[in-house]
Protein backbone atom coordinates (compact mmCIF):
# COMPACT_ATOMS: atom_id res chain seq x y z
CA UNK A 1 0.00 0.00 0.00
CA UNK A 2 1.34 3.42 -0.95
CA UNK A 3 1.60 6.24 1.59
CA UNK A 4 -1.17 8.11 -0.25
CA UNK A 5 -3.50 5.09 -0.10
CA UNK A 6 -2.70 4.55 3.56
CA UNK A 7 -3.52 8.17 4.39
CA UNK A 8 -6.79 7.92 2.45
CA UNK A 9 -7.78 4.78 4.38
CA UNK A 10 -6.97 6.46 7.68
CA UNK A 11 -9.08 9.45 6.67
CA UNK A 12 -12.06 7.18 5.96
CA UNK A 13 -11.67 5.45 9.31
CA UNK A 14 -11.41 8.78 11.10
CA UNK A 15 -14.52 10.09 9.37
CA UNK A 16 -16.45 6.94 10.30
CA UNK A 17 -15.34 7.18 13.92
CA UNK A 18 -16.30 10.84 14.08
CA UNK A 19 -19.76 10.06 12.69
CA UNK A 20 -20.29 7.35 15.28
CA UNK A 21 -19.06 9.62 18.05
CA UNK A 22 -21.81 12.14 17.32
CA UNK A 23 -24.92 10.01 17.87
CA UNK A 24 -26.46 12.46 20.36
CA UNK A 25 -25.73 15.38 18.03
CA UNK A 26 -27.45 13.60 15.15
CA UNK A 27 -30.41 12.70 17.37
CA UNK A 28 -30.66 16.34 18.42
CA UNK A 29 -30.97 17.30 14.74
CA UNK A 30 -33.43 14.69 13.45
CA UNK A 31 -35.07 13.54 16.72
CA UNK A 32 -34.78 9.84 15.79
CA UNK A 33 -33.27 6.93 17.71
CA UNK A 34 -32.66 3.92 15.45
CA UNK A 35 -33.27 0.71 17.38
CA UNK A 36 -32.01 -2.56 15.94
CA UNK A 37 -34.21 -5.57 16.73
CA UNK A 38 -34.35 -9.25 15.80
CA UNK A 39 -37.27 -11.04 14.21
CA UNK A 40 -37.49 -14.27 16.24
CA UNK A 41 -35.34 -13.88 19.39
CA UNK A 42 -38.38 -14.35 21.66
CA UNK A 43 -38.83 -13.11 24.37
CA UNK A 44 -35.99 -10.59 24.03
CA UNK A 45 -36.45 -9.16 20.56
CA UNK A 46 -38.96 -10.21 17.91
CA UNK A 47 -41.69 -9.10 15.53
CA UNK A 48 -45.27 -9.71 16.66
CA UNK A 49 -47.00 -11.82 14.01
CA UNK A 50 -50.32 -10.03 14.48
CA UNK A 51 -49.33 -6.37 14.73
CA UNK A 52 -45.98 -6.43 12.92
CA UNK A 53 -44.48 -4.42 15.80
CA UNK A 54 -41.04 -4.96 17.28
CA UNK A 55 -41.47 -6.36 20.78
CA UNK A 56 -39.58 -8.13 23.55
CA UNK A 57 -37.67 -7.49 26.74
CA UNK A 58 -34.65 -5.77 25.18
CA UNK A 59 -36.85 -3.66 22.91
CA UNK A 60 -38.91 -2.60 25.94
CA UNK A 61 -35.74 -1.56 27.78
CA UNK A 62 -34.70 0.64 24.86
CA UNK A 63 -38.14 2.19 24.52
CA UNK A 64 -38.41 2.83 28.28
CA UNK A 65 -35.20 4.81 28.38
CA UNK A 66 -35.89 6.85 25.25
CA UNK A 67 -36.65 9.89 27.41
CA UNK A 68 -33.23 9.60 29.05
CA UNK A 69 -31.60 9.70 25.63
CA UNK A 70 -33.82 12.61 24.58
CA UNK A 71 -32.73 14.53 27.68
CA UNK A 72 -29.07 13.80 26.92
CA UNK A 73 -29.59 15.06 23.35
CA UNK A 74 -31.31 18.21 24.64
CA UNK A 75 -34.66 17.60 22.96
CA UNK A 76 -38.16 17.04 24.32
CA UNK A 77 -39.52 14.54 21.80
CA UNK A 78 -37.75 11.45 20.47
CA UNK A 79 -39.08 9.22 17.69
CA UNK A 80 -38.11 5.56 17.54
CA UNK A 81 -37.20 3.93 14.23
CA UNK A 82 -37.20 0.13 14.52
CA UNK A 83 -34.71 -1.53 12.17
CA UNK A 84 -34.83 -5.31 11.77
CA UNK A 85 -31.48 -7.13 11.86
CA UNK A 86 -30.46 -10.79 11.80
CA UNK A 87 -28.20 -12.88 14.00
CA UNK A 88 -25.61 -12.66 11.24
CA UNK A 89 -25.63 -8.91 10.38
CA UNK A 90 -26.62 -7.27 13.71
CA UNK A 91 -23.13 -6.15 14.71
CA UNK A 92 -22.39 -4.98 11.17
CA UNK A 93 -25.51 -2.80 11.44
CA UNK A 94 -24.08 -1.18 14.59
CA UNK A 95 -20.51 -0.83 13.30
CA UNK A 96 -21.71 0.65 9.99
CA UNK A 97 -24.08 3.12 11.69
CA UNK A 98 -27.35 1.65 10.37
CA UNK A 99 -28.64 1.36 13.94
CA UNK A 100 -27.77 3.41 17.03
CA UNK A 101 -28.63 0.78 19.61
CA UNK A 102 -28.89 -2.99 19.21
CA UNK A 103 -31.84 -4.14 21.33
CA UNK A 104 -31.68 -7.89 20.90
CA UNK A 105 -30.32 -10.92 22.74
CA UNK A 106 -26.63 -10.09 22.43
CA UNK A 107 -23.98 -11.60 24.70
CA UNK A 108 -21.06 -9.27 25.25
CA UNK A 109 -17.66 -10.80 24.48
CA UNK A 110 -14.14 -9.45 24.03
CA UNK A 111 -14.08 -10.39 20.35
CA UNK A 112 -17.35 -8.54 19.75
CA UNK A 113 -15.99 -5.52 21.60
CA UNK A 114 -13.34 -5.28 18.92
CA UNK A 115 -16.15 -4.10 16.63
CA UNK A 116 -18.81 -2.56 18.89
CA UNK A 117 -19.22 -1.26 22.42
CA UNK A 118 -21.73 -2.44 25.02
CA UNK A 119 -23.91 -0.92 27.73
CA UNK A 120 -23.96 -2.14 31.31
CA UNK A 121 -25.43 -5.69 31.43
CA UNK A 122 -29.14 -6.16 30.74
CA UNK A 123 -29.60 -9.90 31.39
CA UNK A 124 -27.75 -13.04 32.42
CA UNK A 125 -28.44 -16.41 30.83
CA UNK A 126 -26.68 -19.54 29.63
CA UNK A 127 -26.78 -22.11 26.86
CA UNK A 128 -29.00 -25.17 27.23
CA UNK A 129 -30.61 -27.86 25.09
CA UNK A 130 -34.13 -28.67 24.03
CA UNK A 131 -34.82 -32.37 23.43
CA UNK A 132 -37.71 -34.45 22.09
CA UNK A 133 -39.84 -35.72 24.97
CA UNK A 134 -39.22 -39.38 25.70
CA UNK A 135 -35.81 -39.39 24.05
CA UNK A 136 -32.34 -38.37 25.25
CA UNK A 137 -32.22 -36.50 28.56
CA UNK A 138 -28.65 -35.19 28.55
CA UNK A 139 -25.89 -33.99 26.26
CA UNK A 140 -23.92 -37.21 26.72
CA UNK A 141 -26.72 -39.23 25.13
CA UNK A 142 -26.40 -37.26 21.88
CA UNK A 143 -23.14 -38.98 20.88
CA UNK A 144 -23.23 -39.69 17.15
CA UNK A 145 -26.38 -37.63 16.66
CA UNK A 146 -27.20 -34.20 15.22
CA UNK A 147 -27.45 -30.98 17.26
CA UNK A 148 -29.08 -27.88 15.79
CA UNK A 149 -27.92 -24.36 16.69
CA UNK A 150 -28.57 -20.87 15.35
CA UNK A 151 -25.64 -19.65 13.26
CA UNK A 152 -23.71 -16.48 14.09
CA UNK A 153 -24.34 -16.71 17.85
CA UNK A 154 -22.25 -17.26 20.96
CA UNK A 155 -24.21 -20.46 21.55
CA UNK A 156 -22.91 -21.81 18.24
CA UNK A 157 -19.37 -20.96 19.32
CA UNK A 158 -19.96 -22.52 22.77
CA UNK A 159 -21.30 -25.71 21.19
CA UNK A 160 -18.34 -26.05 18.82
CA UNK A 161 -15.87 -25.44 21.66
CA UNK A 162 -17.58 -27.98 23.90
CA UNK A 163 -17.58 -30.66 21.22
CA UNK A 164 -13.90 -30.02 20.53
CA UNK A 165 -13.00 -30.00 24.23
CA UNK A 166 -14.85 -33.21 25.08
CA UNK A 167 -14.11 -35.04 21.86
CA UNK A 168 -17.80 -35.77 21.46
CA UNK A 169 -18.81 -37.01 18.01
CA UNK A 170 -21.90 -35.10 16.86
CA UNK A 171 -22.98 -33.39 13.66
CA UNK A 172 -23.85 -29.70 13.96
CA UNK A 173 -26.83 -28.44 11.98
CA UNK A 174 -26.75 -24.65 11.62
CA UNK A 175 -30.23 -23.08 11.41
CA UNK A 176 -31.42 -19.54 10.77
CA UNK A 177 -33.46 -18.96 13.94
CA UNK A 178 -35.24 -20.54 16.91
CA UNK A 179 -38.30 -21.52 14.89
CA UNK A 180 -36.06 -23.46 12.50
CA UNK A 181 -34.29 -25.09 15.45
CA UNK A 182 -37.54 -26.31 16.98
CA UNK A 183 -38.73 -27.45 13.55
CA UNK A 184 -35.56 -29.55 13.25
CA UNK A 185 -36.57 -31.30 16.49
CA UNK A 186 -40.10 -31.81 15.23
CA UNK A 187 -39.17 -33.33 11.85
CA UNK A 188 -36.33 -35.43 13.29
CA UNK A 189 -33.49 -33.76 11.39
CA UNK A 190 -31.87 -32.96 14.77
CA UNK A 191 -31.90 -34.75 18.10
CA UNK A 192 -31.42 -31.55 20.10
CA UNK A 193 -31.55 -27.77 19.74
CA UNK A 194 -28.80 -25.81 21.52
CA UNK A 195 -29.79 -22.24 22.51
CA UNK A 196 -30.23 -19.82 25.44
CA UNK A 197 -32.17 -21.57 28.24
CA UNK A 198 -34.38 -18.53 28.90
CA UNK A 199 -35.49 -18.49 25.27
CA UNK A 200 -36.01 -22.27 25.16
CA UNK A 201 -38.08 -22.30 28.35
CA UNK A 202 -40.18 -19.37 27.17
CA UNK A 203 -40.91 -20.87 23.74
CA UNK A 204 -41.83 -24.29 25.10
CA UNK A 205 -44.07 -22.82 27.81
CA UNK A 206 -45.78 -20.06 25.83
CA UNK A 207 -46.43 -22.17 22.75
CA UNK A 208 -47.58 -25.17 24.76
CA UNK A 209 -45.11 -27.49 23.03
CA UNK A 210 -45.70 -30.86 24.71
CA UNK A 211 -43.31 -33.01 22.70
CA UNK A 212 -40.19 -31.00 23.64
CA UNK A 213 -38.44 -30.70 27.00
CA UNK A 214 -35.65 -28.35 28.13
CA UNK A 215 -32.86 -30.20 29.95
CA UNK A 216 -31.66 -28.94 33.32
CA UNK A 217 -28.08 -28.62 32.03
CA UNK A 218 -26.69 -25.09 31.65
CA UNK A 219 -23.42 -25.06 29.72
CA UNK A 220 -22.41 -21.39 29.86
CA UNK A 221 -23.03 -18.21 31.85
CA UNK A 222 -23.46 -15.22 29.55
CA UNK A 223 -24.36 -11.59 30.19
CA UNK A 224 -26.44 -9.74 27.62
CA UNK A 225 -26.00 -6.02 26.91
CA UNK A 226 -27.10 -3.43 24.35
CA UNK A 227 -24.57 -2.89 21.56
CA UNK A 228 -23.64 0.56 20.25
CA UNK A 229 -20.86 2.11 18.20
CA UNK A 230 -17.35 2.12 19.60
CA UNK A 231 -15.86 5.42 20.74
CA UNK A 232 -19.20 7.12 21.44
CA UNK A 233 -18.72 7.80 25.15
CA UNK A 234 -21.48 10.41 25.48
CA UNK A 235 -24.10 8.17 23.93
CA UNK A 236 -23.04 5.17 26.01
CA UNK A 237 -23.26 7.33 29.15
CA UNK A 238 -26.82 8.30 28.23
CA UNK A 239 -27.73 4.63 27.67
CA UNK A 240 -26.15 3.54 30.96
CA UNK A 241 -27.94 6.33 32.80
CA UNK A 242 -31.25 5.20 31.37
CA UNK A 243 -30.67 1.56 32.27
CA UNK A 244 -29.49 2.47 35.78
CA UNK A 245 -32.67 4.47 36.32
CA UNK A 246 -34.78 1.48 35.30
CA UNK A 247 -32.84 -0.84 37.62
CA UNK A 248 -32.76 1.46 40.65
CA UNK A 249 -36.42 2.50 40.37
CA UNK A 250 -37.64 -1.09 40.07
CA UNK A 251 -39.29 -0.34 36.71
CA UNK A 252 -37.24 -3.16 35.21
CA UNK A 253 -39.34 -5.70 37.14
CA UNK A 254 -42.54 -4.59 35.39
CA UNK A 255 -40.83 -4.79 31.99
CA UNK A 256 -39.58 -8.28 32.86
CA UNK A 257 -43.08 -9.41 33.80
CA UNK A 258 -44.58 -8.06 30.59
CA UNK A 259 -42.00 -9.86 28.45
CA UNK A 260 -41.62 -13.17 30.28
CA UNK A 261 -45.08 -13.49 31.81
CA UNK A 262 -46.42 -12.35 35.16
CA UNK A 263 -45.99 -15.84 36.62
CA UNK A 264 -42.28 -16.00 35.76
CA UNK A 265 -40.02 -15.26 38.72
CA UNK A 266 -36.89 -13.20 38.17
CA UNK A 267 -33.93 -15.34 39.27
CA UNK A 268 -31.75 -14.38 42.23
CA UNK A 269 -28.80 -14.16 39.83
CA UNK A 270 -30.65 -11.69 37.60
CA UNK A 271 -31.72 -9.56 40.59
CA UNK A 272 -28.11 -9.51 41.75
CA UNK A 273 -26.97 -8.50 38.27
CA UNK A 274 -29.23 -5.44 38.30
CA UNK A 275 -28.10 -4.42 41.78
CA UNK A 276 -24.43 -4.74 40.87
CA UNK A 277 -24.72 -3.18 37.39
CA UNK A 278 -26.84 -0.13 38.27
CA UNK A 279 -24.68 2.97 38.59
CA UNK A 280 -25.53 5.76 41.06
CA UNK A 281 -25.95 9.28 39.72
Secondary structure, DSSP 8 states (H G I E B T S, - for coil): --HHHHHHHHHHHHHHHHHHTTHHHHHHHH-EEEEEE-SEETTTEEE-TTT--EESHHHHHHHHTHHHHHHHHT-S--EEEEEE--TTTHHHHHHTTS-SEE-S--B--TTGGGTEEE-S--EEE-EEEEEETTS--SGGGGTTSEEEEETTSHHHHHHHHHHHHHT---EEEEESSHHHHHHHHHHTS-SEEEEEHHHHHHHHHHTT-SSEEE-S-----EEE--EEETT-HHHHHHHHHHHHHHHHHTHHHHHHHHHH-TT----HHHHHHHHHH----
